[in-house]
């Protein structure tokens, strides 16, 4: 039963049913391969924890590399898709809120990909997410986050909307509130009439660095993507790696 304290689930059955098809581009070898390669290298002979594991887009190929992977996921509908693709249960899953849910064991790497840290729509919740990830890490372990850089430089004064994809299949617009750091991604799919709005809280990389510091982590690397290309002032996204001291 949902209570007022439960986080909202924006990935219900309607979203889960088409999720894999909607993110096909993110599953292409040129996109997914570098992510799996980096995470497998960080995991080494240790275990990996994916926050917001979803349908297993990253977790399943990472497990196929021989890494022991466990995931935390709020949406039972998304978990059902993962389990349908993984009947042998190579990826363990715990249903729960990634900001608070604890699972047994210590992990060499924890990771949160595809802008999902922004699905936590309060600063307090995002800090809690970092602290929860850090609590699962063994000494020397790493927390990896893939997140977009706010595209505020593209906003004329007084404007709120930035298009990020305009094709016959998908119209996507981000809406920004520069006072509250709230944003919303609006998705319209003209051919089948589907539309959805998902709320986010945007944060600059420097703010995430402070969250990591509060969780006892220190920045180790930052790139523009999983291909480890340099992060620059015009990079639209970043992949950041924070390390837990002590190994």
N, C-alpha and C positions, 0 to 999 in steps of 0.2 A: 504494500500500500504506500502511495506517495504521501509524504508529509510536507509541511511548509519548509522544513529544513533541507529537504532533498534538492540537489541541483537539478535544473531543468534538463530534460533529455531531448535534444534537437535531432537525434538520429533514431527515430522511431521506425516502425515497420515500413511506412511509406518510403522513407529515405533509404533504409537498409535494402529494400527490394531492388533498387536501381543503383546503389552506391558504386559497386564495382564497375558497372558500365559507364557511370558518370565520371570516374577518375581513371579511365583507361590510359590517358596520356601519362599519368603518374606511375603507371605500371610498366611502361616501355623499358626495355633493357638499358637504354642510354640514361634513363632517369633513375631507375631502381637499382641497377647494377652498382654504381658508385656508392649509393647509400648502404647497401648490404656489405660491400667491400670494406668501407670505413668502419662500420659497426662490428663486423667480424674481427677486424684487426684490433679494435679496442677491447673486445671481449676476450680474445685469446683463448685460453683454456678455461675461462670463467663463464659465468652465466650472465644473461642479458634480461633486463626488465623493460617492457614497452608500456608506457603510460598511454592510455587510449589506444588499445591494440586494434580496435575496429574489426574489420573482416580478415585481418592477417596479411595485408598487402606487403608489409615489410617483415613481419614476424615469421611467416612461413618460409620464404626463401632464406632467411637468416638461419632458421632451424635446419633447413636442408644443407647448410654449410657445416653442420655439426655443432652449432652453438645451442646450449640449453636455454630456451626462451620461455619466459612467463609474461603474461599480459594482464593488465587491469583495464576493465572496460565498463562504462556505465550502462550502455545500451544492450539489453538482452537480445534485441533483434539483430544487432550487428554480430554479437557473439554466436548466434545461431548460424549465421552465414559462415563464420570462421570454422565452426565445428563441422559444418557440412563439407567444407573443403579439406578438413583435417580429421577424418574419422578415427585415426589412430591416436589422436591426442598428443601429437608431438609438441604442440604449444600449449602449455598450461594457461588457464584463464581464471581470473577471479573477478566476479561482477561487483563493481563498486565505484566510488568516486575517487579519481586519481589524486585528489588533494589530501585525502585522509586514509584511504584503504591501505593496510599493511599486509604483506604476504611474507611467509617464512623464508629465511635464507638471506644470504648476502650476495650482491651482484657486482660483477666487474664493470658493467656499463648499464646505465638506465637511459632511455631515450624517449623523445617526444617530438614527432615529426609533423610536417604538413600544416604548420600554423596552429596546431591544436592548443598550444598554451594560451592562445588568444580566445579560445572557447570559454575559458574561465574569465568571467566578466567583471571581477573586482580585483583591485590590487592585493587585498588581503588574501584572496583565494589563490592568486598567482604565487605569492610568497609561500603559502602553504604547500603548493605543488612542488616548488623547489625544495622545501624542507623535507617533504615526504620522499622525494627522489633521493636526496642526500642520505636520509636515514636508512635506505635500502642498500647503499653502496658500501663495499668493503674499502678499507684504506687504500688509497691510490686509484680507486675507481672513478669513472667519469660519467657526467650527465651531459647528454647531447640534445640540443634543441634546434630544430629547423623552424624558422619563423620569418614572416615577411617584415620588411622595413616599411613603416608608415609612409605612404606616398603623398605627404602633405605639400611637397614642393610642386606637385601638379595641380594644386587647388588654387584658383584665383581667389582673391579676397571675397569672402561672403559665400563662396560655393561650397557644396557639401559632397558632391558625387564625383567619383573617378571610375570610368569604365575599365575593366581588366580583361574582358573577352567579349567580342562582338562578332558572332558567326551566325549562319542560318540555324545552327543547332542550339546555340546558347548565347544569351545576353546576360552578362555579369557586370554588376556595378557595386563598388564599395561606397558606403555613405559614412562620413566622418563627422563626429562632434568634437571639435578641437578644444572645447572647454572641459569635457568630462573624460576624454580619451575613450569614449564609447564609439563603436562602429558597427555597421551592419552590412553584410554581403547579401545582395539581392540577386536571385537567379531566376531567369525566365527561359523556358524551353518551348519555343513557338510551335514546333511540329507536333508535340503531344499535349500542349497546354499546361505543363507543369510549371509551378513557380514556388519559390521558397525564400524566406528571409531568415538569416542566421545572425544572431548578435555576437559581437566580439568585444574585447578590450585591447586596444593596441598599446604597444610598449616599445620604446627605442632599445637598441642593444645595451646602451649604458644603464638603463633602468633594470634590465634583466641581469646585468653584472652585479648590481647592488643586491638584487634578490638572491643571487648565488652567494654573495658575500654573507648575507644574513643567514644563509643555510650552511655556512662553513665551507664553501667551495671557492676555488680561485680559477680565473680564466686561464686556459691553456692554449686554445687555438680558436680562431674565428676565420671563416672563409665565406665566400659568396654562395657556395653550394657544396654538395657532397663531392663534387669533383675537385674540391680543394683549390679552386681558383681564388685569386686575391679578393678580399673584401674591400670595396672602395666607396667613395661618397655617393656613387650613383647605383650601387648594387640594390636591386629590389628585394633581396632576401639575404638571409645569413644562416649559416650553420655554425653554432658555437659549442665549444667543448669546455666544460668546467670540471676541475679535478678535485677530489677529496684528498686532503693531505694525509700523510702518515704511513705510506707504504715504504 
